[in-house]
Amino acid sequence: MKKLRITALLAAIAFAGCGEPPKDAPQVALHPLTGIVNVNGKPASGAIVSLHASGMPELGVITPHGITDENGKFSLTTYQPEDGAPEGKYQVTVSWADKLSQSSSDPEYGPEKLPKRYQIPAMSGLELEVKPGLSEAIVMDLKTR
């Protein structure tokens, strides 16, 4: 069941970050933002970082996201790769599971490696604000306990 939820989440993220924005999507300026995810002091390779708008109903279901590289670094994507995120305050979620298959059409993921709280916006304890001119990488130091 957990494997299915993670696969569905990844499919939704991949779809949301590809091609042109939906015709009914709000047209807002995007601002580049990069970050680093460390877990227990080490880079989290392959973690999915998602932003959830806090009190900004005009953004609807826009969910900027990024996937960390081998150094734990990510760049946010909203419509096009690394195009950034709309200005505002966000609650952040992080999901990190091992990729079990390399099939690009329907990859399979193993169990979640982070505590469940990191996948729930209101419980993650992770917040950030996207604003114009933000050039410093956001660093998230997560713990598995």
C-alpha positions in Angstrom: 0.0 0.0 0.0 2.8 2.4 1.0 4.7 1.6 -2.3 1.5 2.5 -4.3 1.1 5.8 -2.5 4.7 6.8 -3.1 4.4 5.8 -6.8 1.2 7.8 -7.2 2.8 10.8 -5.5 5.8 10.6 -7.8 3.6 10.2 -10.9 1.7 13.3 -9.9 4.9 15.3 -9.3 6.3 14.2 -12.6 3.2 15.2 -14.4 2.9 18.5 -12.6 6.5 19.4 -13.5 6.4 18.6 -17.2 5.4 20.7 -20.2 3.1 23.7 -20.2 1.1 24.8 -17.2 -2.6 23.8 -17.2 -4.8 26.5 -18.9 -6.6 27.2 -15.6 -3.4 27.5 -13.6 -2.8 31.0 -12.0 -0.2 33.0 -13.9 2.3 34.1 -11.2 5.9 35.0 -11.3 8.3 32.2 -10.2 11.5 32.6 -8.3 14.5 30.2 -8.4 15.2 28.4 -5.2 17.7 25.7 -4.3 18.3 23.7 -1.2 20.0 20.8 0.4 18.5 17.9 2.4 20.7 16.1 4.9 19.5 13.2 7.0 21.4 12.4 10.2 24.2 14.6 8.9 24.5 13.0 5.4 23.1 14.0 2.0 19.8 12.4 1.2 20.1 11.3 -2.5 16.7 10.9 -4.2 14.5 12.6 -1.7 11.4 14.4 -2.9 10.9 17.9 -1.5 7.4 19.4 -2.0 6.1 22.8 -1.1 2.5 23.4 0.1 1.2 26.9 0.1 0.3 28.3 3.5 -2.8 30.5 3.4 -2.5 31.3 -0.3 -5.8 29.9 -1.9 -5.0 31.8 -5.1 -2.2 29.2 -5.8 -4.7 26.4 -5.8 -3.0 23.0 -6.2 0.4 24.4 -7.4 3.0 22.2 -5.6 6.6 23.3 -6.4 8.9 20.3 -5.9 12.4 19.1 -6.3 14.4 15.8 -6.2 17.7 15.7 -4.5 20.9 14.7 -6.3 23.7 12.6 -4.8 24.9 15.6 -2.7 21.4 16.2 -1.3 20.9 19.3 -3.5 17.6 20.2 -5.2 16.2 23.0 -7.4 12.5 23.8 -7.3 10.3 23.0 -10.2 6.8 24.3 -10.8 6.1 24.0 -14.5 9.5 23.6 -16.2 12.6 22.0 -14.7 14.2 24.3 -12.2 11.9 27.3 -12.9 11.4 28.0 -9.2 8.3 28.6 -7.1 5.7 31.4 -6.6 6.4 34.0 -3.9 4.9 33.1 -0.6 5.1 31.0 2.6 5.1 27.3 2.4 5.0 24.2 4.6 7.5 21.7 3.3 7.3 17.9 3.1 10.1 15.4 2.3 9.7 11.8 1.2 12.8 9.6 0.9 12.5 6.0 -0.2 14.8 3.6 -2.1 14.1 3.2 -5.8 13.7 -0.5 -6.4 13.3 -0.5 -10.1 14.9 1.6 -12.8 11.8 1.5 -15.1 11.1 5.1 -16.1 7.5 4.4 -17.0 6.5 3.0 -13.6 9.3 3.0 -11.0 8.8 1.1 -7.8 9.9 2.5 -4.4 10.7 0.7 -1.2 9.6 1.7 2.3 9.9 5.3 3.5 13.2 6.0 5.2 12.0 9.1 7.1 9.4 9.4 9.9 5.9 9.9 8.7 5.7 13.4 10.1 8.0 14.6 7.3 5.3 13.7 4.7 2.5 15.7 6.4 2.6 19.4 5.8 1.1 20.4 9.1 3.4 18.0 11.0 6.7 18.3 9.2 7.9 21.3 11.2 9.5 22.5 7.9 8.6 25.9 6.6 10.1 28.3 4.1 9.4 31.6 2.4 10.1 32.1 -1.3 10.8 35.7 -2.3 12.5 37.5 -5.1 16.3 37.6 -4.9 16.7 34.7 -2.6 20.1 33.3 -3.6 21.2 31.3 -0.6 20.4 27.5 -0.6 17.9 26.4 2.0 19.4 23.7 4.2 17.2 21.1 5.9 18.8 18.9 8.5 16.4 16.0 9.1 16.6 13.2 11.7 15.3 9.7 11.4 14.5 9.7 15.2 
